[in-house]
Amino acid sequence: MTIFSQSFIFLLILLVIALVAKNSSLIIAVAFLLVVKVTGLSDRIFPIIQSKGISWGVTIITIAVLVPIATGEIGFKQLGEAVKSSYAWIAMASGIFVAVIASKGIVLLQNDPHITTALVFGTILAVAVFQGIAVGPLIGAGIAYMAMKVVELFT
């Protein structure tokens, strides 16, 4: 690996943008990838991450979401109270909608990986310029997937 390969420079640029945007998730991700490249482990590690990384990430997010149940902060009492609230029903429907969108995002990223580049740049732009929060490429890809399907209806 030459240190000035296109991919290495691209990652360095992303690191600088992530630092300017103060996007810690992107900083960690890019720094990790740079370390893997520099240590020469990329041929072994990248294929594993590429094939299983999204699944690992979804699992970690799911664990984080379930922690309040495991700690007892959320139980049957809270569930019973929640179903009495119209806002809770809106939140539940939103959760279902976002989960379905994210599932379509996985399909899009698997079938059209170059979309990831546009999603990363869109996320960086939103964080840096619009004080957005990086929610991850799955939801972004899911929204892109749905928008593409709408465009297909009219073309």
Disulfide bonds with the S-S distance in Angstrom:
none
